[in-house]
Each structure stands twice: as structure tokens, then as C-alpha cells.
Amino acid sequence: MENLNQKRFVLASGLTALIVYFGCFLTMLIVGKTGIVKISNLLFHGMDFTNIIRMNIPIGETLLGMVFSFLFWGGIGYLIAFIYNKTK
């Protein structure tokens, strides 16, 4: 087996997180609050998201969330690649 390139894996993990985050952002714009509540309730059975979903999220908070998601999941990607390379 070959080693995983940690930098590429970090980039791939971070970019994947950005794509998922942006997809969620677009879904919120397209389906509105009622649709988001229905989707969330379907994904997380037994929970009611009616009172905790907020739709008026400032653009700065959205951008900060994207940066945090990239860094967080990039860090997870680094750990996965590091552990994989050390344990093979």
C-alpha cells in the first residue's frame, strides 16, 4: 500500500466540507423554513426542529462557518491520513 499524501487529503476533506456546507446553505434558501424543519425532522427521528431552526443567518456568520468547517474537517482529514500512514 502507498502512503496517503496528507496535504492533498487535508485539502480534499476541507473542500468536501465546504461543498456540503454550501449545499446546506442552498437547500435553506430553496426550501424555506418549513422545508428545512421537515428535512431535519426526517434526518433526526424523534427530534422536533420547529423552534430551533433560524433562517436569518448573517453572511459574516455563514462565511465564518465555512472557514471553521474547512479547518475542522481538514484537521480530521489530516488525522485520518496520519493514522493511516503510521499503521499500514
N, CA, C and O atoms as a CHARMM CRD file, in Angstrom:
* protein
*
  352
    1    1 MET  N      0.82500  -1.18300   0.00000 PROA 1      0.00000
    2    1 MET  CA     0.00000   0.00000   0.00000 PROA 1      0.00000
    3    1 MET  C      0.86900   1.24700   0.00000 PROA 1      0.00000
    4    1 MET  O      1.96200   1.26500   0.56600 PROA 1      0.00000
    5    2 GLU  N      0.36600   2.27400  -0.63900 PROA 2      0.00000
    6    2 GLU  CA     1.08900   3.53800  -0.67800 PROA 2      0.00000
    7    2 GLU  C      0.64600   4.44600   0.46300 PROA 2      0.00000
    8    2 GLU  O     -0.44000   4.28700   1.02000 PROA 2      0.00000
    9    3 ASN  N      1.50700   5.39600   0.79600 PROA 3      0.00000
   10    3 ASN  CA     1.14400   6.40300   1.79100 PROA 3      0.00000
   11    3 ASN  C      0.12900   7.37200   1.19700 PROA 3      0.00000
   12    3 ASN  O      0.13300   7.64500  -0.00300 PROA 3      0.00000
   13    4 LEU  N     -0.73400   7.87900   2.05800 PROA 4      0.00000
   14    4 LEU  CA    -1.63100   8.95100   1.64400 PROA 4      0.00000
   15    4 LEU  C     -0.86700  10.26600   1.71000 PROA 4      0.00000
   16    4 LEU  O     -0.12000  10.50500   2.65900 PROA 4      0.00000
   17    5 ASN  N     -1.04900  11.11200   0.71700 PROA 5      0.00000
   18    5 ASN  CA    -0.47100  12.44400   0.74900 PROA 5      0.00000
   19    5 ASN  C     -1.31700  13.27900   1.70900 PROA 5      0.00000
   20    5 ASN  O     -2.46600  13.60800   1.41300 PROA 5      0.00000
   21    6 GLN  N     -0.74100  13.61400   2.85100 PROA 6      0.00000
   22    6 GLN  CA    -1.51200  14.27500   3.90400 PROA 6      0.00000
   23    6 GLN  C     -2.03400  15.64100   3.46500 PROA 6      0.00000
   24    6 GLN  O     -3.17200  15.99200   3.77500 PROA 6      0.00000
   25    7 LYS  N     -1.22000  16.41500   2.74700 PROA 7      0.00000
   26    7 LYS  CA    -1.66700  17.74100   2.32000 PROA 7      0.00000
   27    7 LYS  C     -2.84700  17.64100   1.35200 PROA 7      0.00000
   28    7 LYS  O     -3.79400  18.42300   1.43800 PROA 7      0.00000
   29    8 ARG  N     -2.78400  16.68400   0.44100 PROA 8      0.00000
   30    8 ARG  CA    -3.88700  16.51600  -0.50800 PROA 8      0.00000
   31    8 ARG  C     -5.14500  16.01800   0.19400 PROA 8      0.00000
   32    8 ARG  O     -6.25600  16.42700  -0.14300 PROA 8      0.00000
   33    9 PHE  N     -4.96300  15.13400   1.17000 PROA 9      0.00000
   34    9 PHE  CA    -6.10600  14.60700   1.90400 PROA 9      0.00000
   35    9 PHE  C     -6.75800  15.70300   2.74400 PROA 9      0.00000
   36    9 PHE  O     -7.98300  15.76000   2.84500 PROA 9      0.00000
   37   10 VAL  N     -5.94600  16.57400   3.34600 PROA 10     0.00000
   38   10 VAL  CA    -6.47100  17.71400   4.10500 PROA 10     0.00000
   39   10 VAL  C     -7.28400  18.61200   3.17800 PROA 10     0.00000
   40   10 VAL  O     -8.39400  19.01800   3.52400 PROA 10     0.00000
   41   11 LEU  N     -6.74300  18.92300   2.01000 PROA 11     0.00000
   42   11 LEU  CA    -7.42900  19.78200   1.04900 PROA 11     0.00000
   43   11 LEU  C     -8.73300  19.13600   0.58200 PROA 11     0.00000
   44   11 LEU  O     -9.76500  19.80200   0.49900 PROA 11     0.00000
   45   12 ALA  N     -8.68300  17.85500   0.28200 PROA 12     0.00000
   46   12 ALA  CA    -9.89100  17.14400  -0.17000 PROA 12     0.00000
   47   12 ALA  C    -10.95400  17.12700   0.92700 PROA 12     0.00000
   48   12 ALA  O    -12.13500  17.33000   0.64400 PROA 12     0.00000
   49   13 SER  N    -10.55200  16.88900   2.16500 PROA 13     0.00000
   50   13 SER  CA   -11.50100  16.86800   3.28300 PROA 13     0.00000
   51   13 SER  C    -12.10400  18.24700   3.50400 PROA 13     0.00000
   52   13 SER  O    -13.31700  18.37600   3.67400 PROA 13     0.00000
   53   14 GLY  N    -11.27500  19.26700   3.50300 PROA 14     0.00000
   54   14 GLY  CA   -11.75300  20.63200   3.70500 PROA 14     0.00000
   55   14 GLY  C    -12.68200  21.08900   2.59300 PROA 14     0.00000
   56   14 GLY  O    -13.71900  21.69400   2.86500 PROA 14     0.00000
   57   15 LEU  N    -12.32700  20.81100   1.34500 PROA 15     0.00000
   58   15 LEU  CA   -13.17600  21.20800   0.22200 PROA 15     0.00000
   59   15 LEU  C    -14.49200  20.44600   0.21400 PROA 15     0.00000
   60   15 LEU  O    -15.53000  21.00600  -0.13900 PROA 15     0.00000
   61   16 THR  N    -14.46000  19.18700   0.59500 PROA 16     0.00000
   62   16 THR  CA   -15.69400  18.41400   0.70800 PROA 16     0.00000
   63   16 THR  C    -16.61800  19.04500   1.75200 PROA 16     0.00000
   64   16 THR  O    -17.82600  19.14400   1.53400 PROA 16     0.00000
   65   17 ALA  N    -16.06000  19.46700   2.87300 PROA 17     0.00000
   66   17 ALA  CA   -16.85000  20.12600   3.91100 PROA 17     0.00000
   67   17 ALA  C    -17.47400  21.41800   3.37700 PROA 17     0.00000
   68   17 ALA  O    -18.63200  21.71700   3.66800 PROA 17     0.00000
   69   18 LEU  N    -16.69900  22.18900   2.59200 PROA 18     0.00000
   70   18 LEU  CA   -17.23900  23.42100   2.01700 PROA 18     0.00000
   71   18 LEU  C    -18.39300  23.14400   1.06500 PROA 18     0.00000
   72   18 LEU  O    -19.39000  23.86600   1.06500 PROA 18     0.00000
   73   19 ILE  N    -18.26000  22.10400   0.25900 PROA 19     0.00000
   74   19 ILE  CA   -19.31500  21.74300  -0.68500 PROA 19     0.00000
   75   19 ILE  C    -20.58600  21.34700   0.05700 PROA 19     0.00000
   76   19 ILE  O    -21.68100  21.76700  -0.31600 PROA 19     0.00000
   77   20 VAL  N    -20.44400  20.54400   1.10300 PROA 20     0.00000
   78   20 VAL  CA   -21.60500  20.12600   1.89700 PROA 20     0.00000
   79   20 VAL  C    -22.23000  21.34700   2.58800 PROA 20     0.00000
   80   20 VAL  O    -23.45300  21.48800   2.60800 PROA 20     0.00000
   81   21 TYR  N    -21.40600  22.21600   3.14400 PROA 21     0.00000
   82   21 TYR  CA   -21.89700  23.42400   3.82400 PROA 21     0.00000
   83   21 TYR  C    -22.66200  24.30700   2.84600 PROA 21     0.00000
   84   21 TYR  O    -23.75000  24.79000   3.16000 PROA 21     0.00000
   85   22 PHE  N    -22.09600  24.51700   1.66300 PROA 22     0.00000
   86   22 PHE  CA   -22.75100  25.35200   0.65400 PROA 22     0.00000
   87   22 PHE  C    -24.04500  24.69500   0.17200 PROA 22     0.00000
   88   22 PHE  O    -25.03100  25.38800  -0.08000 PROA 22     0.00000
   89   23 GLY  N    -24.05000  23.36900   0.04200 PROA 23     0.00000
   90   23 GLY  CA   -25.26500  22.65400  -0.33600 PROA 23     0.00000
   91   23 GLY  C    -26.36400  22.84400   0.69700 PROA 23     0.00000
   92   23 GLY  O    -27.53200  23.00700   0.34300 PROA 23     0.00000
   93   24 CYS  N    -25.99500  22.82300   1.96900 PROA 24     0.00000
   94   24 CYS  CA   -26.96100  23.05900   3.04100 PROA 24     0.00000
   95   24 CYS  C    -27.48400  24.49200   2.96900 PROA 24     0.00000
   96   24 CYS  O    -28.67900  24.72900   3.13900 PROA 24     0.00000
   97   25 PHE  N    -26.59700  25.43500   2.72100 PROA 25     0.00000
   98   25 PHE  CA   -26.96700  26.84200   2.57300 PROA 25     0.00000
   99   25 PHE  C    -27.98000  27.01600   1.43700 PROA 25     0.00000
  100   25 PHE  O    -28.99500  27.69300   1.60200 PROA 25     0.00000
  101   26 LEU  N    -27.69600  26.40200   0.28500 PROA 26     0.00000
  102   26 LEU  CA   -28.60900  26.49000  -0.85800 PROA 26     0.00000
  103   26 LEU  C    -29.94800  25.81900  -0.55800 PROA 26     0.00000
  104   26 LEU  O    -30.99700  26.33100  -0.94700 PROA 26     0.00000
  105   27 THR  N    -29.91900  24.69400   0.12200 PROA 27     0.00000
  106   27 THR  CA   -31.15000  23.99900   0.48800 PROA 27     0.00000
  107   27 THR  C    -32.02000  24.89800   1.36100 PROA 27     0.00000
  108   27 THR  O    -33.23600  24.95500   1.17800 PROA 27     0.00000
  109   28 MET  N    -31.40500  25.59700   2.30600 PROA 28     0.00000
  110   28 MET  CA   -32.15900  26.50800   3.16100 PROA 28     0.00000
  111   28 MET  C    -32.79700  27.62300   2.34200 PROA 28     0.00000
  112   28 MET  O    -33.93800  28.01000   2.59500 PROA 28     0.00000
  113   29 LEU  N    -32.06300  28.13600   1.36300 PROA 29     0.00000
  114   29 LEU  CA   -32.61200  29.20000   0.52200 PROA 29     0.00000
  115   29 LEU  C    -33.77400  28.70700  -0.33400 PROA 29     0.00000
  116   29 LEU  O    -34.75800  29.42100  -0.52700 PROA 29     0.00000
  117   30 ILE  N    -33.65500  27.49000  -0.84300 PROA 30     0.00000
  118   30 ILE  CA   -34.63700  26.97200  -1.80000 PROA 30     0.00000
  119   30 ILE  C    -35.91400  26.49600  -1.11900 PROA 30     0.00000
  120   30 ILE  O    -37.00800  26.83800  -1.56900 PROA 30     0.00000
  121   31 VAL  N    -35.80500  25.72100  -0.05400 PROA 31     0.00000
  122   31 VAL  CA   -36.99900  25.09600   0.52700 PROA 31     0.00000
  123   31 VAL  C    -37.63700  25.90600   1.65300 PROA 31     0.00000
  124   31 VAL  O    -38.77600  25.62800   2.02800 PROA 31     0.00000
  125   32 GLY  N    -36.95000  26.88000   2.19400 PROA 32     0.00000
  126   32 GLY  CA   -37.51500  27.70900   3.25100 PROA 32     0.00000
  127   32 GLY  C    -37.56800  27.00400   4.60000 PROA 32     0.00000
  128   32 GLY  O    -37.13000  25.86300   4.74800 PROA 32     0.00000
  129   33 LYS  N    -38.11600  27.71800   5.57700 PROA 33     0.00000
  130   33 LYS  CA   -38.11700  27.21000   6.95600 PROA 33     0.00000
  131   33 LYS  C    -38.94200  25.93400   7.10000 PROA 33     0.00000
  132   33 LYS  O    -38.50000  24.98700   7.75000 PROA 33     0.00000
  133   34 THR  N    -40.12300  25.89500   6.50900 PROA 34     0.00000
  134   34 THR  CA   -40.98200  24.72000   6.63900 PROA 34     0.00000
  135   34 THR  C    -40.30000  23.48400   6.06200 PROA 34     0.00000
  136   34 THR  O    -40.34500  22.40700   6.65700 PROA 34     0.00000
  137   35 GLY  N    -39.67000  23.64300   4.90700 PROA 35     0.00000
  138   35 GLY  CA   -38.96800  22.52000   4.27900 PROA 35     0.00000
  139   35 GLY  C    -37.77200  22.06200   5.09100 PROA 35     0.00000
  140   35 GLY  O    -37.52600  20.86300   5.22400 PROA 35     0.00000
  141   36 ILE  N    -37.02900  23.01600   5.63300 PROA 36     0.00000
  142   36 ILE  CA   -35.85800  22.66500   6.45200 PROA 36     0.00000
  143   36 ILE  C    -36.29000  21.91700   7.70700 PROA 36     0.00000
  144   36 ILE  O    -35.64600  20.94800   8.10900 PROA 36     0.00000
  145   37 VAL  N    -37.37100  22.36300   8.32100 PROA 37     0.00000
  146   37 VAL  CA   -37.87500  21.67300   9.51700 PROA 37     0.00000
  147   37 VAL  C    -38.27000  20.24400   9.15900 PROA 37     0.00000
  148   37 VAL  O    -37.94700  19.31500   9.89800 PROA 37     0.00000
  149   38 LYS  N    -38.95900  20.05600   8.04500 PROA 38     0.00000
  150   38 LYS  CA   -39.37200  18.71200   7.63100 PROA 38     0.00000
  151   38 LYS  C    -38.15700  17.82400   7.34600 PROA 38     0.00000
  152   38 LYS  O    -38.11100  16.67300   7.78000 PROA 38     0.00000
  153   39 ILE  N    -37.17500  18.36100   6.61800 PROA 39     0.00000
  154   39 ILE  CA   -35.96700  17.58300   6.29700 PROA 39     0.00000
  155   39 ILE  C    -35.22100  17.21700   7.57700 PROA 39     0.00000
  156   39 ILE  O    -34.80400  16.07200   7.75100 PROA 39     0.00000
  157   40 SER  N    -35.05400  18.19200   8.47100 PROA 40     0.00000
  158   40 SER  CA   -34.32700  17.94300   9.72600 PROA 40     0.00000
  159   40 SER  C    -35.04100  16.90800  10.57900 PROA 40     0.00000
  160   40 SER  O    -34.40400  16.03500  11.16700 PROA 40     0.00000
  161   41 ASN  N    -36.36700  17.00500  10.64700 PROA 41     0.00000
  162   41 ASN  CA   -37.13100  16.03500  11.42800 PROA 41     0.00000
  163   41 ASN  C    -37.03500  14.63500  10.82900 PROA 41     0.00000
  164   41 ASN  O    -37.05900  13.64900  11.56500 PROA 41     0.00000
  165   42 LEU  N    -36.92500  14.53400   9.50000 PROA 42     0.00000
  166   42 LEU  CA   -36.75400  13.22400   8.87000 PROA 42     0.00000
  167   42 LEU  C    -35.37000  12.63400   9.14100 PROA 42     0.00000
  168   42 LEU  O    -35.23400  11.43400   9.37900 PROA 42     0.00000
  169   43 LEU  N    -34.34800  13.48500   9.10300 PROA 43     0.00000
  170   43 LEU  CA   -32.97500  13.00300   9.30800 PROA 43     0.00000
  171   43 LEU  C    -32.70100  12.60600  10.75500 PROA 43     0.00000
  172   43 LEU  O    -31.96800  11.65100  11.01200 PROA 43     0.00000
  173   44 PHE  N    -33.28300  13.32900  11.68500 PROA 44     0.00000
  174   44 PHE  CA   -33.04400  13.08900  13.10700 PROA 44     0.00000
  175   44 PHE  C    -34.36300  12.70200  13.76800 PROA 44     0.00000
  176   44 PHE  O    -35.02700  13.53400  14.38700 PROA 44     0.00000
  177   45 HSD  N    -34.73400  11.42400  13.62800 PROA 45     0.00000
  178   45 HSD  CA   -36.01900  10.96300  14.15200 PROA 45     0.00000
  179   45 HSD  C    -36.09300  11.17900  15.66000 PROA 45     0.00000
  180   45 HSD  O    -35.11800  11.02900  16.39700 PROA 45     0.00000
  181   46 GLY  N    -37.28000  11.53200  16.06600 PROA 46     0.00000
  182   46 GLY  CA   -37.51400  11.73800  17.49300 PROA 46     0.00000
  183   46 GLY  C    -37.20400  13.14400  17.96200 PROA 46     0.00000
  184   46 GLY  O    -37.39000  13.45200  19.13900 PROA 46     0.00000
  185   47 MET  N    -36.73300  14.00700  17.07000 PROA 47     0.00000
  186   47 MET  CA   -36.43600  15.39000  17.44900 PROA 47     0.00000
  187   47 MET  C    -37.34700  16.32600  16.66900 PROA 47     0.00000
  188   47 MET  O    -37.71600  16.04300  15.52900 PROA 47     0.00000
  189   48 ASP  N    -37.70000  17.42300  17.28200 PROA 48     0.00000
  190   48 ASP  CA   -38.52500  18.42800  16.62400 PROA 48     0.00000
  191   48 ASP  C    -37.71600  19.71700  16.49200 PROA 48     0.00000
  192   48 ASP  O    -37.34500  20.32900  17.49400 PROA 48     0.00000
  193   49 PHE  N    -37.44800  20.12400  15.26200 PROA 49     0.00000
  194   49 PHE  CA   -36.61200  21.28900  14.99300 PROA 49     0.00000
  195   49 PHE  C    -37.42500  22.56500  14.77900 PROA 49     0.00000
  196   49 PHE  O    -36.86500  23.59600  14.40600 PROA 49     0.00000
  197   50 THR  N    -38.72500  22.50900  15.00700 PROA 50     0.00000
  198   50 THR  CA   -39.59200  23.65100  14.71700 PROA 50     0.00000
  199   50 THR  C    -39.12300  24.93100  15.40600 PROA 50     0.00000
  200   50 THR  O    -39.13100  25.99700  14.79000 PROA 50     0.00000
  201   51 ASN  N    -38.72100  24.84400  16.65300 PROA 51     0.00000
  202   51 ASN  CA   -38.36700  26.05000  17.41300 PROA 51     0.00000
  203   51 ASN  C    -36.88500  26.41300  17.37900 PROA 51     0.00000
  204   51 ASN  O    -36.50800  27.47500  17.87400 PROA 51     0.00000
  205   52 ILE  N    -36.04300  25.56500  16.81300 PROA 52     0.00000
  206   52 ILE  CA   -34.60900  25.87400  16.86300 PROA 52     0.00000
  207   52 ILE  C    -34.00300  26.22800  15.50800 PROA 52     0.00000
  208   52 ILE  O    -32.84600  26.64300  15.45000 PROA 52     0.00000
  209   53 ILE  N    -34.74900  26.07800  14.42400 PROA 53     0.00000
  210   53 ILE  CA   -34.24500  26.47600  13.10200 PROA 53     0.00000
  211   53 ILE  C    -34.37900  27.98400  12.96800 PROA 53     0.00000
  212   53 ILE  O    -35.44900  28.54300  13.21100 PROA 53     0.00000
  213   54 ARG  N    -33.29400  28.63700  12.58300 PROA 54     0.00000
  214   54 ARG  CA   -33.38700  30.07200  12.29600 PROA 54     0.00000
  215   54 ARG  C    -32.92100  30.30800  10.86700 PROA 54     0.00000
  216   54 ARG  O    -31.94800  29.70800  10.41000 PROA 54     0.00000
  217   55 MET  N    -33.61100  31.16800  10.18800 PROA 55     0.00000
  218   55 MET  CA   -33.35500  31.39400   8.77300 PROA 55     0.00000
  219   55 MET  C    -32.57800  32.68600   8.50000 PROA 55     0.00000
  220   55 MET  O    -31.99500  32.83300   7.42600 PROA 55     0.00000
  221   56 ASN  N    -32.56200  33.60100   9.43100 PROA 56     0.00000
  222   56 ASN  CA   -31.89900  34.89300   9.21200 PROA 56     0.00000
  223   56 ASN  C    -30.45400  34.84700   9.71700 PROA 56     0.00000
  224   56 ASN  O    -30.11900  35.46500  10.72700 PROA 56     0.00000
  225   57 ILE  N    -29.61600  34.11700   9.00800 PROA 57     0.00000
  226   57 ILE  CA   -28.21900  33.96900   9.39500 PROA 57     0.00000
  227   57 ILE  C    -27.39900  34.99400   8.60600 PROA 57     0.00000
  228   57 ILE  O    -27.41800  34.98100   7.37500 PROA 57     0.00000
  229   58 PRO  N    -26.67900  35.88400   9.30500 PROA 58     0.00000
  230   58 PRO  CA   -25.89100  36.90900   8.61500 PROA 58     0.00000
  231   58 PRO  C    -24.79200  36.28300   7.74100 PROA 58     0.00000
  232   58 PRO  O    -24.29700  35.19300   8.02600 PROA 58     0.00000
  233   59 ILE  N    -24.43000  36.99800   6.68000 PROA 59     0.00000
  234   59 ILE  CA   -23.42200  36.48200   5.74900 PROA 59     0.00000
  235   59 ILE  C    -22.07200  36.28600   6.44600 PROA 59     0.00000
  236   59 ILE  O    -21.34300  35.34800   6.12500 PROA 59     0.00000
  237   60 GLY  N    -21.73800  37.15700   7.39100 PROA 60     0.00000
  238   60 GLY  CA   -20.47600  37.00600   8.12400 PROA 60     0.00000
  239   60 GLY  C    -20.42900  35.70800   8.91700 PROA 60     0.00000
  240   60 GLY  O    -19.39900  35.03500   8.97000 PROA 60     0.00000
  241   61 GLU  N    -21.55600  35.36500   9.53100 PROA 61     0.00000
  242   61 GLU  CA   -21.64400  34.11800  10.28600 PROA 61     0.00000
  243   61 GLU  C    -21.55200  32.91600   9.35000 PROA 61     0.00000
  244   61 GLU  O    -20.94600  31.90100   9.69500 PROA 61     0.00000
  245   62 THR  N    -22.14900  33.03100   8.17400 PROA 62     0.00000
  246   62 THR  CA   -22.06700  31.96700   7.17800 PROA 62     0.00000
  247   62 THR  C    -20.63000  31.76500   6.71900 PROA 62     0.00000
  248   62 THR  O    -20.15700  30.63200   6.62900 PROA 62     0.00000
  249   63 LEU  N    -19.93700  32.86000   6.42700 PROA 63     0.00000
  250   63 LEU  CA   -18.54000  32.75300   5.98300 PROA 63     0.00000
  251   63 LEU  C    -17.64800  32.19100   7.08900 PROA 63     0.00000
  252   63 LEU  O    -16.76300  31.37800   6.82200 PROA 63     0.00000
  253   64 LEU  N    -17.87800  32.61900   8.32100 PROA 64     0.00000
  254   64 LEU  CA   -17.11500  32.08900   9.45300 PROA 64     0.00000
  255   64 LEU  C    -17.37000  30.58900   9.61300 PROA 64     0.00000
  256   64 LEU  O    -16.44600  29.82300   9.88800 PROA 64     0.00000
  257   65 GLY  N    -18.61700  30.18000   9.44000 PROA 65     0.00000
  258   65 GLY  CA   -18.95000  28.76200   9.49500 PROA 65     0.00000
  259   65 GLY  C    -18.24600  27.96500   8.41000 PROA 65     0.00000
  260   65 GLY  O    -17.81100  26.83700   8.64100 PROA 65     0.00000
  261   66 MET  N    -18.13400  28.55800   7.21800 PROA 66     0.00000
  262   66 MET  CA   -17.43300  27.87000   6.12700 PROA 66     0.00000
  263   66 MET  C    -15.95200  27.71100   6.45100 PROA 66     0.00000
  264   66 MET  O    -15.37600  26.64600   6.22700 PROA 66     0.00000
  265   67 VAL  N    -15.33600  28.76400   6.97600 PROA 67     0.00000
  266   67 VAL  CA   -13.91200  28.69400   7.34500 PROA 67     0.00000
  267   67 VAL  C    -13.71300  27.65100   8.44400 PROA 67     0.00000
  268   67 VAL  O    -12.80100  26.82700   8.36000 PROA 67     0.00000
  269   68 PHE  N    -14.55900  27.68200   9.47200 PROA 68     0.00000
  270   68 PHE  CA   -14.44500  26.72300  10.57000 PROA 68     0.00000
  271   68 PHE  C    -14.63200  25.29300  10.07000 PROA 68     0.00000
  272   68 PHE  O    -13.90100  24.39100  10.47900 PROA 68     0.00000
  273   69 SER  N    -15.61300  25.08400   9.18300 PROA 69     0.00000
  274   69 SER  CA   -15.85400  23.74200   8.63800 PROA 69     0.00000
  275   69 SER  C    -14.63600  23.24700   7.86800 PROA 69     0.00000
  276   69 SER  O    -14.23000  22.09300   8.01200 PROA 69     0.00000
  277   70 PHE  N    -14.05200  24.12900   7.04600 PROA 70     0.00000
  278   70 PHE  CA   -12.86400  23.74100   6.28900 PROA 70     0.00000
  279   70 PHE  C    -11.73100  23.34900   7.23300 PROA 70     0.00000
  280   70 PHE  O    -11.09400  22.31300   7.04300 PROA 70     0.00000
  281   71 LEU  N    -11.48000  24.17200   8.24400 PROA 71     0.00000
  282   71 LEU  CA   -10.38000  23.89200   9.17600 PROA 71     0.00000
  283   71 LEU  C    -10.65200  22.63400  10.01000 PROA 71     0.00000
  284   71 LEU  O     -9.76000  21.80700  10.19800 PROA 71     0.00000
  285   72 PHE  N    -11.87600  22.49500  10.50500 PROA 72     0.00000
  286   72 PHE  CA   -12.21100  21.34300  11.33300 PROA 72     0.00000
  287   72 PHE  C    -12.08300  20.04700  10.54000 PROA 72     0.00000
  288   72 PHE  O    -11.38800  19.12500  10.96800 PROA 72     0.00000
  289   73 TRP  N    -12.75200  19.96700   9.38400 PROA 73     0.00000
  290   73 TRP  CA   -12.72100  18.72800   8.61300 PROA 73     0.00000
  291   73 TRP  C    -11.37600  18.51400   7.92800 PROA 73     0.00000
  292   73 TRP  O    -10.99300  17.37600   7.65700 PROA 73     0.00000
  293   74 GLY  N    -10.65700  19.59900   7.64600 PROA 74     0.00000
  294   74 GLY  CA    -9.28100  19.44400   7.16800 PROA 74     0.00000
  295   74 GLY  C     -8.40700  18.80700   8.23500 PROA 74     0.00000
  296   74 GLY  O     -7.57500  17.95000   7.93700 PROA 74     0.00000
  297   75 GLY  N     -8.60200  19.23500   9.49900 PROA 75     0.00000
  298   75 GLY  CA    -7.87000  18.62600  10.62000 PROA 75     0.00000
  299   75 GLY  C     -8.22000  17.16500  10.79400 PROA 75     0.00000
  300   75 GLY  O     -7.34300  16.34700  11.07100 PROA 75     0.00000
  301   76 ILE  N     -9.49800  16.82200  10.63500 PROA 76     0.00000
  302   76 ILE  CA    -9.91400  15.41900  10.71000 PROA 76     0.00000
  303   76 ILE  C     -9.25100  14.63200   9.57400 PROA 76     0.00000
  304   76 ILE  O     -8.77300  13.51700   9.78200 PROA 76     0.00000
  305   77 GLY  N     -9.22700  15.21700   8.38200 PROA 77     0.00000
  306   77 GLY  CA    -8.56800  14.56700   7.24300 PROA 77     0.00000
  307   77 GLY  C     -7.08700  14.33200   7.49900 PROA 77     0.00000
  308   77 GLY  O     -6.54300  13.28800   7.13900 PROA 77     0.00000
  309   78 TYR  N     -6.43400  15.32000   8.12800 PROA 78     0.00000
  310   78 TYR  CA    -5.01700  15.15900   8.46500 PROA 78     0.00000
  311   78 TYR  C     -4.82700  13.98900   9.42400 PROA 78     0.00000
  312   78 TYR  O     -3.92800  13.17000   9.23600 PROA 78     0.00000
  313   79 LEU  N     -5.66600  13.91000  10.44400 PROA 79     0.00000
  314   79 LEU  CA    -5.55600  12.80800  11.40200 PROA 79     0.00000
  315   79 LEU  C     -5.78400  11.45100  10.73700 PROA 79     0.00000
  316   79 LEU  O     -5.07000  10.49000  11.02400 PROA 79     0.00000
  317   80 ILE  N     -6.76900  11.37300   9.85600 PROA 80     0.00000
  318   80 ILE  CA    -7.02200  10.11300   9.14800 PROA 80     0.00000
  319   80 ILE  C     -5.81100   9.70900   8.33000 PROA 80     0.00000
  320   80 ILE  O     -5.37400   8.56000   8.39400 PROA 80     0.00000
  321   81 ALA  N     -5.26100  10.64500   7.55700 PROA 81     0.00000
  322   81 ALA  CA    -4.09200  10.33100   6.72800 PROA 81     0.00000
  323   81 ALA  C     -2.88600   9.97500   7.59200 PROA 81     0.00000
  324   81 ALA  O     -2.14700   9.04500   7.27200 PROA 81     0.00000
  325   82 PHE  N     -2.68400  10.71100   8.68500 PROA 82     0.00000
  326   82 PHE  CA    -1.55500  10.44500   9.57700 PROA 82     0.00000
  327   82 PHE  C     -1.65100   9.04700  10.17900 PROA 82     0.00000
  328   82 PHE  O     -0.68400   8.28600  10.15400 PROA 82     0.00000
  329   83 ILE  N     -2.81400   8.71500  10.71500 PROA 83     0.00000
  330   83 ILE  CA    -3.00300   7.39100  11.33300 PROA 83     0.00000
  331   83 ILE  C     -2.87600   6.29600  10.29100 PROA 83     0.00000
  332   83 ILE  O     -2.25400   5.26600  10.55300 PROA 83     0.00000
  333   84 TYR  N     -3.45400   6.49800   9.11400 PROA 84     0.00000
  334   84 TYR  CA    -3.34100   5.51200   8.04600 PROA 84     0.00000
  335   84 TYR  C     -1.87900   5.26300   7.68100 PROA 84     0.00000
  336   84 TYR  O     -1.45000   4.11600   7.56100 PROA 84     0.00000
  337   85 ASN  N     -1.11900   6.34100   7.50700 PROA 85     0.00000
  338   85 ASN  CA     0.29200   6.19400   7.12600 PROA 85     0.00000
  339   85 ASN  C      1.12400   5.52300   8.21200 PROA 85     0.00000
  340   85 ASN  O      2.08800   4.82300   7.90200 PROA 85     0.00000
  341   86 LYS  N      0.77100   5.72100   9.46600 PROA 86     0.00000
  342   86 LYS  CA     1.53800   5.12600  10.57200 PROA 86     0.00000
  343   86 LYS  C      1.15900   3.67000  10.84700 PROA 86     0.00000
  344   86 LYS  O      1.96900   2.91900  11.39000 PROA 86     0.00000
  345   87 THR  N     -0.04500   3.26500  10.48600 PROA 87     0.00000
  346   87 THR  CA    -0.49900   1.92700  10.84500 PROA 87     0.00000
  347   87 THR  C     -0.46800   0.92100   9.70700 PROA 87     0.00000
  348   87 THR  O     -0.85700  -0.22900   9.91000 PROA 87     0.00000
  349   88 LYS  N     -0.03300   1.29800   8.55100 PROA 88     0.00000
  350   88 LYS  CA    -0.04900   0.33900   7.43300 PROA 88     0.00000
  351   88 LYS  C      1.13400  -0.59600   7.47800 PROA 88     0.00000
  352   88 LYS  O      1.27000  -1.46100   6.61300 PROA 88     0.00000
